[in-house]
Amino acid sequence: MSSNPDQALRLTSFSHGGGCGCKIAPGVLAEILKKSAGFPVPAALMVGIETSDDAAVYRLNDEQALIATTDFFMPIVDDPFDFGRIAATNAISDIYAMGGTPIMALALVGMPVSQLPLDVIGQIIRGGETICAEAGIPIAGGHTIDSVEPIYGLVVMGLIHPSKVKRNADAKPGDQLILGKGLGVGILSAALKKQALDDAGYASMIASTTKLNRPGQRLSHLADVHAMTDVTGFGLLGHLLEICRGSGLQARLTLSAIPLLDQVTSLAQAGYVTGASARNWAAYGHEVRLDASVAVYQQALLTDPQTSGGLLVSCAPSAVEQVLAIFREEGFHDATVIGEIVSGSPVVEVKL
């Protein structure tokens, strides 16, 4: 159930939630942001908070734009090295989701120093460093605090040509939807917390959550890739709805086409779901039209919070084979077409 199954200290026992399941529920977040004061937006700010995109993008000149993002959370696993790796992969993903190339990171570290051995904290940080090295970027600084719960993440910066930025709000009618990773991280993490996840299930979760979404860099060069995001704490439906709202279009999903991580179906049927899944549905379920034959556990799969989830790509039908080829060349063999974008009000229809 971890790379060190005999480890007595369980990181997940220090936190009330884990991974992207820690996110403030989308409905609550919308209410908070609705009351925030407006501010002057500089012309150089290409992407801000207006469409709930993955990162901010600021045009530096005609050839370069800066992408900036941050992400951090409490432990989703007990192994400290794996926790660091997952958190770093998740943070860097937002740069790839915009189509950019990461260039530098800053570490965000909050730890209960009096309760966690310093070696454990060091392993978390080393896990993050390992992923940053894999992405080819330095951790150039950061900030640390003594906190009640363990928190780790990164601020990440990247670069992209201004004309190559892939927002989540530019989908077009007729686009095909491609998902790069299987769903089910939240379900696997719920089973792990209840000590019901075997070694094979744990290995599946770690392999997915520590896999960098590098295809995003290459996909940014394809003109027929219209919109892109990554699936994280709001689940597949939540992040697809952001595409729909931003683009003013409707989406249709085929449930049977959606890839799932190993063991996820049986665990979901057994009731291993997160509280965040229900909060997600409560926030946006009114914008989803489910086929009457969709089971309760299948609904939970669609709202399952993903930590370091896959890229969700909206592209012209003519680009599908090229997009899938890029995913496969980068080792994302689960990538597949899961639905389409059509004209209509910004809702998601789900059929079996």
Helices and strands as residue ranges (DSSP letters): G 11-14, G 19-22, H 26-34, E 45-47, E 56-59, E 65-73, H 80-97, E 101-111, H 118-135, E 139-146, E 151-160, G 162-164, E 176-179, H 185-193, H 199-209, H 215-219, E 225-230, H 235-247, E 250-254, G 255-257, H 264-269, H 275-284, G 285-287, E 288-290, H 296-303, E 311-315, G 317-319, H 320-329, E 336-342, E 348-351
